[in-house]
Amino acid sequence: MSVGTSSAPGAQDARPPSAAGPGDPAELGVDPDDLPDGLVVADEHGHVICFNAAAERITAVPAADALGQRLERALPLEDLDGRRWWQLTDPYGGLAIRRRQPERNLLLPGGREVLVTVRYVRREPTGPVCRVVVSLRDTEARRRTERSHAELIATVAHELRSPLTSVKGFTATLLAKWERFTDDQKRLMLETVDADADRVTRLIAELLDISRIDSGRLEVRRQPVDIGAAVGRHIQAYVAAGQPADRFLLRVEQPLPGLWADPDKIDQVLSNLIENAVRHGEGTVTIDITATASPREGEDAGTSVTVSDEGPGIPEESMNRVFTRFWRGSKRGGTGLGLYIVKGIVEAHGGTITVGRAPGGGARFRFTLPVAAPAYLT
């Protein structure tokens, strides 16, 4: 769509040099239709001279119908109390020192909510308004973020309530009736309190990880990592906890390139993927470690770790949601945040992670990390 100006009433001299500013799309050689936000511009007479493609999409009004119309008719906005916005703000009157209206939520006809910012352009600091520039932004992305945060708070609050209730109950009982319990009963209750405290600590750690991932502040402290030995430690822990040793198959391709990564965070990734395979999969849990091409441009070497099982696997329609928040699959339990954090950790290392179907029919998770030696060693 091209932006028409000459056909609009009162649109002559549409962009006087003094009206165009550093942020004017035309001044920068930018097509208004390339802007991600809606852009509506009215001239000194209040007639619309620019109505870009994003404004069409957000308002569902064709540009051909808006161009040349009075601003209040082409863009009939109301505040959240149902009052007509342009009558309240009086863009061409009011204070002569006004330069802008800060972003606020307003309503389009039909009640659709949009975020609106207005700039008043004057040739002189206190002169008459020669342009009204309106920026429109859809609120759907913000609402999705707000819903996601609300779900996160509700989920974590629910998960915290159970262990904290248990801790409070057992400690109150022990304090009130210490002498009535045998040593074995006291030990059992204290072990339960200890386990629930560990659960609370894990939940808080998950919450902090998500905060850092979402804000891009997840720090990676790289050290040499023996990925084969790290996987071996996790397998030994499961065997010590009662899993049969023949349930695990570890295959390490040699030679492997030296891997520099954050050992604690890689342990977190391995722990989550192997735990998922043990809890939700069936049969043998196979871990393959191989050398591969680096997922990052400019680097030749990388290391891949593949964790697969022989269970029912993940339905095809769910695979694109596996790494999203709160995904739990068919079996409930847990916060559903583990794989979201795993993806964030792998990507913070410059790596990639995928999910698919294993040869035995179960789930297969594969993550690839660049070797990524620190700059001072290269």
C-alpha positions, 0 to 999 in steps of 0.5 A: 500500500502506498501512502496517499497525501495529495488526494486528502482534503487539506493534505497539501504541504503534507510534510513541511521541512520544519514538521519532519523530525529525526523520528519521521519515517519519511525523513529516514527513508522508511516506508510507513508500511514497514513499521511494526506499529500502527501509524496514523498522521493527521495534518494541521486541519485534522485530516488523516494523511497517513494510515499504514498497513499495521494501522489497517490490521489493528483497526480493521479499517481500510486505508482508503476509507481512512485517508482524508477523513477527520482524525476523530472519525477515522480513528474513533477512540474511547477511554476505559470509561467510555468517553470519546478520547479526541474530545477529551484531549482536544489535540489542536487546542489546549495547552500550547506547550504540549508535545505528546501523550504518553502511552495508554490503553484506549478502546476501538469500536467494538471494545478492542483494546489498543495501546496509543501514543500521540505526538503533537508536531509544531513548527514553533515551540508554542505554535499551532499543531501542524501534525498529530502523529498517532502510534497504535500497538496491539495489546495481545502480546502484552496480554499473553505475557501478563497471562504467562506471568499470572500462570507462573505465580499461580503454579509456583504458589500451588507447588509451594503450598504443599511442602510448606504445609508439611514443614509447618505441620511436622515442626509444630507437632514435634515442638508440641509433643517431642517427648511422645515420639520415639527416635525413629518417628522423630527421624522420619518426620525430620527427614520429611521436613528436610525433603520438603525444604529441598523441594522448596529450594528447587522451586525457588531456584527454578523461579530465579532461572526463569527470571534470568532467562526471560531477562537475558541475564542467565550467566554462563561460567565456562570451565572444562567439562567432561560430559561423559563423566557427568552423565556417568555420575547421574547414572550411578546416582539412579543405580544407587537409588534402586534403578537396575544398572542395565536400564541405562546405556551410555555410549561415548564416541571418541575422541571428543573435542574439549568442551567449555561450559558451565558444569552446574548448568550442564548438570541441570540439563542432564538431570532434567532430561535423564529424569524425564526419560526414567520417570515418563519413559520405559525400557532402556534409557540410552545416552549417546555423546558424539562429536558434531559440527558446532551450532554456532557460525565460525566454529568447527567443533561441537558436542551432542548429547542425545537422551532417548527411551523406549516408552510411548514417546511424545505425541506429534501434535505436542512436540512444538509445545515441549519447551514452553512453560507449564508443559507436562505431557500426559502425566501430571506432576511437577511445575512443567518448567524444567524443559523451558529452563533446559532450553534457556540454559542450552541457548545461553551456551550458544547451543540448540536442543530438539525433540523427536521420536527415538528409534525404539518409539520413545522420546528423544532429546538432543542438545548440541553445544559449541566447544566455546573455549574462553577468549583468553585461551584462543 
